[in-house]
Amino acid sequence: MKTQIYLALSASIFAAVALGHLVRLIFAWPAVIGPFEIPLWLSFFGVLAPGILSAWGFTQVRRP
């Protein structure tokens, strides 16, 4: 049971990260860390990788 909770929680966190990057892409919000500006196209990978991990995590939660 504890494994299912861990999987659901981590999948939810990955989904939230992917959603944050997707919102950044849609609204073209700038991201600046110190003197460096993060390119907008980099958020595409921020949607793709956590999105895949989130989908995988939710499919593992449904397994018996």
PDB file of N, CA, C and O in Angstrom, chain B, residues numbered from 101:
ATOM      1  N   MET B 101       0.821  -1.200   0.000  1.00  0.00           N
ATOM      2  CA  MET B 101       0.000   0.000   0.000  1.00  0.00           C
ATOM      3  C   MET B 101       0.860   1.257   0.000  1.00  0.00           C
ATOM      4  O   MET B 101       0.504   2.243  -0.646  1.00  0.00           O
ATOM      5  N   LYS B 102       1.960   1.241   0.697  1.00  0.00           N
ATOM      6  CA  LYS B 102       2.814   2.415   0.752  1.00  0.00           C
ATOM      7  C   LYS B 102       3.438   2.720  -0.610  1.00  0.00           C
ATOM      8  O   LYS B 102       3.680   3.883  -0.935  1.00  0.00           O
ATOM      9  N   THR B 103       3.698   1.689  -1.400  1.00  0.00           N
ATOM     10  CA  THR B 103       4.254   1.886  -2.733  1.00  0.00           C
ATOM     11  C   THR B 103       3.256   2.607  -3.627  1.00  0.00           C
ATOM     12  O   THR B 103       3.640   3.465  -4.422  1.00  0.00           O
ATOM     13  N   GLN B 104       1.996   2.269  -3.506  1.00  0.00           N
ATOM     14  CA  GLN B 104       0.962   2.913  -4.316  1.00  0.00           C
ATOM     15  C   GLN B 104       0.858   4.401  -3.972  1.00  0.00           C
ATOM     16  O   GLN B 104       0.686   5.235  -4.861  1.00  0.00           O
ATOM     17  N   ILE B 105       0.960   4.724  -2.703  1.00  0.00           N
ATOM     18  CA  ILE B 105       0.906   6.122  -2.277  1.00  0.00           C
ATOM     19  C   ILE B 105       2.114   6.880  -2.820  1.00  0.00           C
ATOM     20  O   ILE B 105       1.974   8.001  -3.310  1.00  0.00           O
ATOM     21  N   TYR B 106       3.288   6.279  -2.737  1.00  0.00           N
ATOM     22  CA  TYR B 106       4.507   6.902  -3.262  1.00  0.00           C
ATOM     23  C   TYR B 106       4.381   7.153  -4.760  1.00  0.00           C
ATOM     24  O   TYR B 106       4.708   8.239  -5.238  1.00  0.00           O
ATOM     25  N   LEU B 107       3.912   6.159  -5.498  1.00  0.00           N
ATOM     26  CA  LEU B 107       3.763   6.312  -6.943  1.00  0.00           C
ATOM     27  C   LEU B 107       2.764   7.404  -7.290  1.00  0.00           C
ATOM     28  O   LEU B 107       3.014   8.207  -8.189  1.00  0.00           O
ATOM     29  N   ALA B 108       1.645   7.445  -6.598  1.00  0.00           N
ATOM     30  CA  ALA B 108       0.630   8.458  -6.858  1.00  0.00           C
ATOM     31  C   ALA B 108       1.155   9.856  -6.536  1.00  0.00           C
ATOM     32  O   ALA B 108       0.894  10.805  -7.276  1.00  0.00           O
ATOM     33  N   LEU B 109       1.885   9.982  -5.446  1.00  0.00           N
ATOM     34  CA  LEU B 109       2.421  11.280  -5.060  1.00  0.00           C
ATOM     35  C   LEU B 109       3.484  11.762  -6.045  1.00  0.00           C
ATOM     36  O   LEU B 109       3.464  12.919  -6.465  1.00  0.00           O
ATOM     37  N   SER B 110       4.407  10.884  -6.410  1.00  0.00           N
ATOM     38  CA  SER B 110       5.456  11.295  -7.344  1.00  0.00           C
ATOM     39  C   SER B 110       4.879  11.578  -8.730  1.00  0.00           C
ATOM     40  O   SER B 110       5.333  12.504  -9.403  1.00  0.00           O
ATOM     41  N   ALA B 111       3.894  10.807  -9.166  1.00  0.00           N
ATOM     42  CA  ALA B 111       3.260  11.074 -10.461  1.00  0.00           C
ATOM     43  C   ALA B 111       2.535  12.417 -10.436  1.00  0.00           C
ATOM     44  O   ALA B 111       2.534  13.136 -11.435  1.00  0.00           O
ATOM     45  N   SER B 112       1.926  12.758  -9.316  1.00  0.00           N
ATOM     46  CA  SER B 112       1.242  14.047  -9.188  1.00  0.00           C
ATOM     47  C   SER B 112       2.220  15.203  -9.225  1.00  0.00           C
ATOM     48  O   SER B 112       1.939  16.238  -9.829  1.00  0.00           O
ATOM     49  N   ILE B 113       3.367  15.033  -8.583  1.00  0.00           N
ATOM     50  CA  ILE B 113       4.386  16.089  -8.599  1.00  0.00           C
ATOM     51  C   ILE B 113       4.931  16.286 -10.013  1.00  0.00           C
ATOM     52  O   ILE B 113       5.101  17.418 -10.466  1.00  0.00           O
ATOM     53  N   PHE B 114       5.205  15.174 -10.712  1.00  0.00           N
ATOM     54  CA  PHE B 114       5.664  15.285 -12.093  1.00  0.00           C
ATOM     55  C   PHE B 114       4.604  15.954 -12.973  1.00  0.00           C
ATOM     56  O   PHE B 114       4.941  16.739 -13.859  1.00  0.00           O
ATOM     57  N   ALA B 115       3.346  15.651 -12.738  1.00  0.00           N
ATOM     58  CA  ALA B 115       2.265  16.270 -13.509  1.00  0.00           C
ATOM     59  C   ALA B 115       2.206  17.774 -13.248  1.00  0.00           C
ATOM     60  O   ALA B 115       1.978  18.553 -14.174  1.00  0.00           O
ATOM     61  N   ALA B 116       2.409  18.187 -12.000  1.00  0.00           N
ATOM     62  CA  ALA B 116       2.396  19.612 -11.668  1.00  0.00           C
ATOM     63  C   ALA B 116       3.560  20.349 -12.337  1.00  0.00           C
ATOM     64  O   ALA B 116       3.393  21.471 -12.813  1.00  0.00           O
ATOM     65  N   VAL B 117       4.719  19.726 -12.371  1.00  0.00           N
ATOM     66  CA  VAL B 117       5.885  20.335 -13.031  1.00  0.00           C
ATOM     67  C   VAL B 117       5.628  20.470 -14.532  1.00  0.00           C
ATOM     68  O   VAL B 117       5.913  21.511 -15.125  1.00  0.00           O
ATOM     69  N   ALA B 118       5.089  19.416 -15.139  1.00  0.00           N
ATOM     70  CA  ALA B 118       4.785  19.465 -16.569  1.00  0.00           C
ATOM     71  C   ALA B 118       3.736  20.538 -16.863  1.00  0.00           C
ATOM     72  O   ALA B 118       3.845  21.256 -17.857  1.00  0.00           O
ATOM     73  N   LEU B 119       2.736  20.647 -16.013  1.00  0.00           N
ATOM     74  CA  LEU B 119       1.707  21.664 -16.193  1.00  0.00           C
ATOM     75  C   LEU B 119       2.290  23.070 -16.062  1.00  0.00           C
ATOM     76  O   LEU B 119       1.914  23.972 -16.811  1.00  0.00           O
ATOM     77  N   GLY B 120       3.198  23.257 -15.121  1.00  0.00           N
ATOM     78  CA  GLY B 120       3.857  24.562 -14.974  1.00  0.00           C
ATOM     79  C   GLY B 120       4.629  24.954 -16.219  1.00  0.00           C
ATOM     80  O   GLY B 120       4.574  26.107 -16.645  1.00  0.00           O
ATOM     81  N   HIS B 121       5.343  24.018 -16.804  1.00  0.00           N
ATOM     82  CA  HIS B 121       6.076  24.300 -18.034  1.00  0.00           C
ATOM     83  C   HIS B 121       5.125  24.556 -19.201  1.00  0.00           C
ATOM     84  O   HIS B 121       5.395  25.405 -20.051  1.00  0.00           O
ATOM     85  N   LEU B 122       4.016  23.825 -19.241  1.00  0.00           N
ATOM     86  CA  LEU B 122       3.045  24.033 -20.302  1.00  0.00           C
ATOM     87  C   LEU B 122       2.430  25.427 -20.220  1.00  0.00           C
ATOM     88  O   LEU B 122       2.249  26.088 -21.243  1.00  0.00           O
ATOM     89  N   VAL B 123       2.113  25.873 -19.017  1.00  0.00           N
ATOM     90  CA  VAL B 123       1.572  27.224 -18.825  1.00  0.00           C
ATOM     91  C   VAL B 123       2.606  28.269 -19.248  1.00  0.00           C
ATOM     92  O   VAL B 123       2.256  29.279 -19.858  1.00  0.00           O
ATOM     93  N   ARG B 124       3.873  28.026 -18.927  1.00  0.00           N
ATOM     94  CA  ARG B 124       4.925  28.950 -19.346  1.00  0.00           C
ATOM     95  C   ARG B 124       4.995  29.033 -20.867  1.00  0.00           C
ATOM     96  O   ARG B 124       5.174  30.117 -21.423  1.00  0.00           O
ATOM     97  N   LEU B 125       4.853  27.896 -21.538  1.00  0.00           N
ATOM     98  CA  LEU B 125       4.880  27.894 -23.006  1.00  0.00           C
ATOM     99  C   LEU B 125       3.678  28.633 -23.591  1.00  0.00           C
ATOM    100  O   LEU B 125       3.820  29.398 -24.545  1.00  0.00           O
ATOM    101  N   ILE B 126       2.507  28.405 -23.025  1.00  0.00           N
ATOM    102  CA  ILE B 126       1.292  29.020 -23.563  1.00  0.00           C
ATOM    103  C   ILE B 126       1.322  30.532 -23.412  1.00  0.00           C
ATOM    104  O   ILE B 126       0.993  31.256 -24.351  1.00  0.00           O
ATOM    105  N   PHE B 127       1.711  31.012 -22.246  1.00  0.00           N
ATOM    106  CA  PHE B 127       1.692  32.448 -21.980  1.00  0.00           C
ATOM    107  C   PHE B 127       3.021  33.145 -22.265  1.00  0.00           C
ATOM    108  O   PHE B 127       3.138  34.358 -22.095  1.00  0.00           O
ATOM    109  N   ALA B 128       4.025  32.373 -22.701  1.00  0.00           N
ATOM    110  CA  ALA B 128       5.355  32.905 -23.044  1.00  0.00           C
ATOM    111  C   ALA B 128       5.956  33.712 -21.886  1.00  0.00           C
ATOM    112  O   ALA B 128       6.506  34.795 -22.087  1.00  0.00           O
ATOM    113  N   TRP B 129       5.841  33.167 -20.683  1.00  0.00           N
ATOM    114  CA  TRP B 129       6.414  33.825 -19.520  1.00  0.00           C
ATOM    115  C   TRP B 129       7.931  33.697 -19.532  1.00  0.00           C
ATOM    116  O   TRP B 129       8.456  32.628 -19.845  1.00  0.00           O
ATOM    117  N   PRO B 130       8.636  34.760 -19.201  1.00  0.00           N
ATOM    118  CA  PRO B 130      10.096  34.657 -19.149  1.00  0.00           C
ATOM    119  C   PRO B 130      10.549  33.945 -17.876  1.00  0.00           C
ATOM    120  O   PRO B 130       9.884  33.998 -16.841  1.00  0.00           O
ATOM    121  N   ALA B 131      11.685  33.287 -17.981  1.00  0.00           N
ATOM    122  CA  ALA B 131      12.296  32.645 -16.816  1.00  0.00           C
ATOM    123  C   ALA B 131      13.736  33.125 -16.749  1.00  0.00           C
ATOM    124  O   ALA B 131      14.510  32.916 -17.683  1.00  0.00           O
ATOM    125  N   VAL B 132      14.091  33.761 -15.656  1.00  0.00           N
ATOM    126  CA  VAL B 132      15.425  34.329 -15.496  1.00  0.00           C
ATOM    127  C   VAL B 132      16.014  33.799 -14.195  1.00  0.00           C
ATOM    128  O   VAL B 132      15.395  33.885 -13.134  1.00  0.00           O
ATOM    129  N   ILE B 133      17.216  33.251 -14.295  1.00  0.00           N
ATOM    130  CA  ILE B 133      17.952  32.787 -13.119  1.00  0.00           C
ATOM    131  C   ILE B 133      19.241  33.594 -13.074  1.00  0.00           C
ATOM    132  O   ILE B 133      20.158  33.373 -13.865  1.00  0.00           O
ATOM    133  N   GLY B 134      19.294  34.519 -12.146  1.00  0.00           N
ATOM    134  CA  GLY B 134      20.454  35.406 -12.072  1.00  0.00           C
ATOM    135  C   GLY B 134      20.546  36.228 -13.347  1.00  0.00           C
ATOM    136  O   GLY B 134      19.559  36.833 -13.764  1.00  0.00           O
ATOM    137  N   PRO B 135      21.706  36.258 -13.965  1.00  0.00           N
ATOM    138  CA  PRO B 135      21.846  37.030 -15.207  1.00  0.00           C
ATOM    139  C   PRO B 135      21.445  36.243 -16.458  1.00  0.00           C
ATOM    140  O   PRO B 135      21.521  36.773 -17.566  1.00  0.00           O
ATOM    141  N   PHE B 136      21.026  35.011 -16.300  1.00  0.00           N
ATOM    142  CA  PHE B 136      20.726  34.156 -17.446  1.00  0.00           C
ATOM    143  C   PHE B 136      19.222  34.060 -17.697  1.00  0.00           C
ATOM    144  O   PHE B 136      18.438  33.864 -16.769  1.00  0.00           O
ATOM    145  N   GLU B 137      18.832  34.200 -18.964  1.00  0.00           N
ATOM    146  CA  GLU B 137      17.440  34.015 -19.345  1.00  0.00           C
ATOM    147  C   GLU B 137      17.297  32.627 -19.966  1.00  0.00           C
ATOM    148  O   GLU B 137      18.025  32.275 -20.894  1.00  0.00           O
ATOM    149  N   ILE B 138      16.359  31.851 -19.448  1.00  0.00           N
ATOM    150  CA  ILE B 138      16.133  30.491 -19.930  1.00  0.00           C
ATOM    151  C   ILE B 138      15.285  30.573 -21.199  1.00  0.00           C
ATOM    152  O   ILE B 138      14.222  31.193 -21.184  1.00  0.00           O
ATOM    153  N   PRO B 139      15.734  29.960 -22.297  1.00  0.00           N
ATOM    154  CA  PRO B 139      14.961  30.024 -23.539  1.00  0.00           C
ATOM    155  C   PRO B 139      13.607  29.325 -23.394  1.00  0.00           C
ATOM    156  O   PRO B 139      13.469  28.339 -22.670  1.00  0.00           O
ATOM    157  N   LEU B 140      12.628  29.859 -24.094  1.00  0.00           N
ATOM    158  CA  LEU B 140      11.273  29.324 -24.015  1.00  0.00           C
ATOM    159  C   LEU B 140      11.199  27.898 -24.565  1.00  0.00           C
ATOM    160  O   LEU B 140      10.438  27.079 -24.049  1.00  0.00           O
ATOM    161  N   TRP B 141      11.973  27.594 -25.596  1.00  0.00           N
ATOM    162  CA  TRP B 141      11.919  26.261 -26.213  1.00  0.00           C
ATOM    163  C   TRP B 141      12.377  25.170 -25.245  1.00  0.00           C
ATOM    164  O   TRP B 141      12.041  23.999 -25.425  1.00  0.00           O
ATOM    165  N   LEU B 142      13.134  25.545 -24.230  1.00  0.00           N
ATOM    166  CA  LEU B 142      13.608  24.561 -23.264  1.00  0.00           C
ATOM    167  C   LEU B 142      12.463  24.005 -22.419  1.00  0.00           C
ATOM    168  O   LEU B 142      12.552  22.895 -21.894  1.00  0.00           O
ATOM    169  N   SER B 143      11.394  24.778 -22.292  1.00  0.00           N
ATOM    170  CA  SER B 143      10.234  24.295 -21.538  1.00  0.00           C
ATOM    171  C   SER B 143       9.510  23.170 -22.262  1.00  0.00           C
ATOM    172  O   SER B 143       8.733  22.442 -21.645  1.00  0.00           O
ATOM    173  N   PHE B 144       9.749  23.016 -23.550  1.00  0.00           N
ATOM    174  CA  PHE B 144       9.163  21.873 -24.261  1.00  0.00           C
ATOM    175  C   PHE B 144       9.639  20.569 -23.625  1.00  0.00           C
ATOM    176  O   PHE B 144       8.853  19.643 -23.425  1.00  0.00           O
ATOM    177  N   PHE B 145      10.926  20.506 -23.313  1.00  0.00           N
ATOM    178  CA  PHE B 145      11.464  19.317 -22.649  1.00  0.00           C
ATOM    179  C   PHE B 145      10.972  19.234 -21.209  1.00  0.00           C
ATOM    180  O   PHE B 145      10.871  18.146 -20.642  1.00  0.00           O
ATOM    181  N   GLY B 146      10.666  20.388 -20.620  1.00  0.00           N
ATOM    182  CA  GLY B 146      10.097  20.426 -19.282  1.00  0.00           C
ATOM    183  C   GLY B 146       8.661  19.940 -19.236  1.00  0.00           C
ATOM    184  O   GLY B 146       8.156  19.595 -18.167  1.00  0.00           O
ATOM    185  N   VAL B 147       8.000  19.909 -20.378  1.00  0.00           N
ATOM    186  CA  VAL B 147       6.667  19.320 -20.470  1.00  0.00           C
ATOM    187  C   VAL B 147       6.782  17.844 -20.808  1.00  0.00           C
ATOM    188  O   VAL B 147       6.078  17.009 -20.239  1.00  0.00           O
ATOM    189  N   LEU B 148       7.664  17.533 -21.726  1.00  0.00           N
ATOM    190  CA  LEU B 148       7.767  16.178 -22.251  1.00  0.00           C
ATOM    191  C   LEU B 148       8.269  15.169 -21.205  1.00  0.00           C
ATOM    192  O   LEU B 148       7.606  14.162 -20.956  1.00  0.00           O
ATOM    193  N   ALA B 149       9.409  15.424 -20.605  1.00  0.00           N
ATOM    194  CA  ALA B 149      10.003  14.455 -19.675  1.00  0.00           C
ATOM    195  C   ALA B 149       9.142  14.226 -18.426  1.00  0.00           C
ATOM    196  O   ALA B 149       8.836  13.076 -18.113  1.00  0.00           O
ATOM    197  N   PRO B 150       8.741  15.282 -17.702  1.00  0.00           N
ATOM    198  CA  PRO B 150       7.883  15.021 -16.537  1.00  0.00           C
ATOM    199  C   PRO B 150       6.510  14.475 -16.925  1.00  0.00           C
ATOM    200  O   PRO B 150       5.900  13.731 -16.158  1.00  0.00           O
ATOM    201  N   GLY B 151       6.022  14.841 -18.110  1.00  0.00           N
ATOM    202  CA  GLY B 151       4.740  14.310 -18.563  1.00  0.00           C
ATOM    203  C   GLY B 151       4.801  12.810 -18.768  1.00  0.00           C
ATOM    204  O   GLY B 151       3.881  12.086 -18.388  1.00  0.00           O
ATOM    205  N   ILE B 152       5.886  12.346 -19.370  1.00  0.00           N
ATOM    206  CA  ILE B 152       6.067  10.903 -19.572  1.00  0.00           C
ATOM    207  C   ILE B 152       6.205  10.189 -18.229  1.00  0.00           C
ATOM    208  O   ILE B 152       5.602   9.137 -18.016  1.00  0.00           O
ATOM    209  N   LEU B 153       6.995  10.758 -17.330  1.00  0.00           N
ATOM    210  CA  LEU B 153       7.162  10.135 -16.014  1.00  0.00           C
ATOM    211  C   LEU B 153       5.850  10.119 -15.226  1.00  0.00           C
ATOM    212  O   LEU B 153       5.565   9.163 -14.506  1.00  0.00           O
ATOM    213  N   SER B 154       5.063  11.173 -15.367  1.00  0.00           N
ATOM    214  CA  SER B 154       3.776  11.218 -14.686  1.00  0.00           C
ATOM    215  C   SER B 154       2.829  10.162 -15.238  1.00  0.00           C
ATOM    216  O   SER B 154       2.167   9.460 -14.473  1.00  0.00           O
ATOM    217  N   ALA B 155       2.760  10.047 -16.543  1.00  0.00           N
ATOM    218  CA  ALA B 155       1.892   9.039 -17.159  1.00  0.00           C
ATOM    219  C   ALA B 155       2.327   7.638 -16.745  1.00  0.00           C
ATOM    220  O   ALA B 155       1.489   6.790 -16.438  1.00  0.00           O
ATOM    221  N   TRP B 156       3.622   7.398 -16.735  1.00  0.00           N
ATOM    222  CA  TRP B 156       4.129   6.090 -16.319  1.00  0.00           C
ATOM    223  C   TRP B 156       3.766   5.810 -14.862  1.00  0.00           C
ATOM    224  O   TRP B 156       3.349   4.702 -14.524  1.00  0.00           O
ATOM    225  N   GLY B 157       3.924   6.817 -14.001  1.00  0.00           N
ATOM    226  CA  GLY B 157       3.600   6.637 -12.589  1.00  0.00           C
ATOM    227  C   GLY B 157       2.135   6.326 -12.366  1.00  0.00           C
ATOM    228  O   GLY B 157       1.800   5.460 -11.557  1.00  0.00           O
ATOM    229  N   PHE B 158       1.253   7.026 -13.079  1.00  0.00           N
ATOM    230  CA  PHE B 158      -0.176   6.761 -12.905  1.00  0.00           C
ATOM    231  C   PHE B 158      -0.565   5.394 -13.449  1.00  0.00           C
ATOM    232  O   PHE B 158      -1.481   4.763 -12.921  1.00  0.00           O
ATOM    233  N   THR B 159       0.112   4.924 -14.492  1.00  0.00           N
ATOM    234  CA  THR B 159      -0.195   3.576 -14.972  1.00  0.00           C
ATOM    235  C   THR B 159       0.288   2.522 -13.980  1.00  0.00           C
ATOM    236  O   THR B 159      -0.325   1.461 -13.861  1.00  0.00           O
ATOM    237  N   GLN B 160       1.368   2.798 -13.275  1.00  0.00           N
ATOM    238  CA  GLN B 160       1.851   1.857 -12.261  1.00  0.00           C
ATOM    239  C   GLN B 160       0.927   1.821 -11.049  1.00  0.00           C
ATOM    240  O   GLN B 160       0.800   0.782 -10.402  1.00  0.00           O
ATOM    241  N   VAL B 161       0.282   2.939 -10.736  1.00  0.00           N
ATOM    242  CA  VAL B 161      -0.639   2.971  -9.605  1.00  0.00           C
ATOM    243  C   VAL B 161      -1.840   2.069  -9.882  1.00  0.00           C
ATOM    244  O   VAL B 161      -2.363   1.436  -8.965  1.00  0.00           O
ATOM    245  N   ARG B 162      -2.278   2.006 -11.132  1.00  0.00           N
ATOM    246  CA  ARG B 162      -3.451   1.211 -11.479  1.00  0.00           C
ATOM    247  C   ARG B 162      -3.184  -0.284 -11.526  1.00  0.00           C
ATOM    248  O   ARG B 162      -4.122  -1.081 -11.525  1.00  0.00           O
ATOM    249  N   ARG B 163      -1.918  -0.673 -11.566  1.00  0.00           N
ATOM    250  CA  ARG B 163      -1.586  -2.111 -11.589  1.00  0.00           C
ATOM    251  C   ARG B 163      -1.949  -2.752 -10.263  1.00  0.00           C
ATOM    252  O   ARG B 163      -1.762  -2.152  -9.205  1.00  0.00           O
ATOM    253  N   PRO B 164      -2.471  -3.976 -10.318  1.00  0.00           N
ATOM    254  CA  PRO B 164      -2.826  -4.678  -9.059  1.00  0.00           C
ATOM    255  C   PRO B 164      -1.588  -5.194  -8.333  1.00  0.00           C
ATOM    256  O   PRO B 164      -1.705  -5.802  -7.269  1.00  0.00           O
TER     257      PRO B 164
END
